[in-house]
């Protein structure tokens, strides 16, 4: 599990605890013989928090669908596979993205609703830091990232 995935799990579980919401974020079990559909799953009796999150941590100012996502052996792009998973499970999807700026510079992280990701993918344009800033911003705190609300700006 990457550090960013771990931080997202802690961030979400801290959000649930702080706001007294029944919900639990976790990383699905993975093995060599099974395909991992998503990086982080969230279970909750509240349908608003029944989530599935794909995590990307990049050293770049723009996420590119050809570079930062993969195509499987059946030539299915990861965005399409995730969209299919979300449709099958009824989960609400997000892309958690961390734009790392390099040594000595603060990273920025965001939650982007999956329909926004699909819109950018279909238009064949990446997602810039500026695009992400219009979504859910994850603030930095001493414990890692902090989610204050699941609503975009």
N, C-alpha and C positions, 0 to 999 in steps of 0.2 A: 504494500500500500504506500502510495506517495505521501510526502509530508502535507501537500495541499489537500489531498483527500481526507487525511486525518484531521486537518484543521477545519475542514467543512463539517465533518461529523461532530467535532467538539462545538463548533459554532452553532449548529442547529440544535444540538441537545441542550446547550446553555440557553438558547432562545426559548425552548419549550419549558425548561425549568423556571426561568425568570418570569415568563408570562403565564405560568400555571396551565400549560396546555398538555394534554395527553398526546404524546408523540415520541418516537424514538428513531434516531438516524443510525444507520449501520452500513457496513460494507458487506455485500453478499459474499458468501463462501465461494472460493475459486479453486479450481484444480486444472491441471493440464488438459484433461479430457472434456471439460465443460466450458462452454462459451460464456463469457461474462457479458450480460446485456447492458448493465449500467454500473457506474462506480459507487454510487451511494443510493440507498433506498431509505425511505422514511415511511414508517407505519404509524397510523393514527386513526382513531375512531372518527375524528373530524375529517370529512372528505377534502377540506381545503388544505390539509397537511398530509394527504396520501400522495407522496412525492417520489420522483425518480430524478437523480441528478447525475449528469455527466460532468467530469472535472477536467479542466485543461489549465496547465500552468506553462506559460510561454515567455520567452525572452524576446519580445517583439512588441510593436505598437499596434499590430493588426493580426487577427486570427484568420488564417486562410484555410478554406475547406479542403483544398487539395494537399496541403502540407500537414495540418494539425489533426486531421481525421483520416481514417483508413478505409480501404475498400476490402471486403472479405474475399475469400477464394471463389465465391459465386458472383463476384463483381457487384455486390450490393454495398453502396456507400453507407458509412456509419450513421449519417444523419437519417437515411431512410430506414435503417435497421432499428434505430432508437424510436423513430416515429411509429413504426409497426409495434414495437414493444409497448409503447405508451397506449396505443389504441387497444391492444389485447388486454392490458392490465387495468386500464381506467385510471392510471396514475397521472398526476400533473407533472410535466417535465420542465426541467431547468438545465441550463448550462451554467456551471460555476466556472468562472474564468479568472485567472490571476495573471495580470500583466507584470512581469518582473522587469525592473529597469536596470538591473545590474548592481554591482557592488556599491554600497554607500547610498543608494537611492531607494526610496520607499516603494514597495509593490502596491498595486491597487487590485482589488478583487470585487467581483460583481456576480449577481445571479441574473441570468437572462432567461425570460420565459421561452419555452421551446418553440411556440409559434413564431416568435421573433427570429429565432435561429433558422427555422425552416424558410421564412421569408427571405432572409439574407442568402441562404443556400440556393434557393430557386432563382434568385436574381443574379446569381454568380458573383456576388460581392462578399468580401470578408466582413469581419466585425472589428471595428476600430475601438480604441479606448473611448473616444468621444461617443460612439454608438452605445457602448456599454454603460456610460455614465447616466444615460436616460433610463436605465433599468434599476434594479435593486442594488444599492451600494453596500458593500460590507466594510464597515469601518475597522480600523486597527485599534486594538487595546492590548494591554500587557499580557492577556491570556491568548492572543491570536486575533482572529477576525470576529467581529461583532455584528450580529444581525439584529436590527431594532424593529423592523417591520417587514412583512412579506409583500408590501405594496411598493410599486415603482414610484419614482418621483412624479 
